[in-house]
Amino acid sequence: MNYLKYTQYVYLVFAIYFIYDGIMKWTNEGTNPFMQFFIAAMAIFMFFFRRRFAKKTGGQNPKS
């Protein structure tokens, strides 16, 4: 279960990708990038949520 502390960074990778995709769609005329920005905002929220949750439960031993 040591991999769970690294999976929170996947959300940051997704957020960076969707921000990049939203900016690229914003520069093209006639496309709507707001869904990409919404998904990026949710990914950033999930990063901080998972980070706080991992810190809260980090001292517990799940096998006992």
Secondary structure, DSSP 8 states (H G I E B T S, - for coil): -TTHHHHHHHHHHHHHHHHHHHHHHHHSTT---HHHHHHHHHHHHHHHHHHHHHHHHTT--TT-
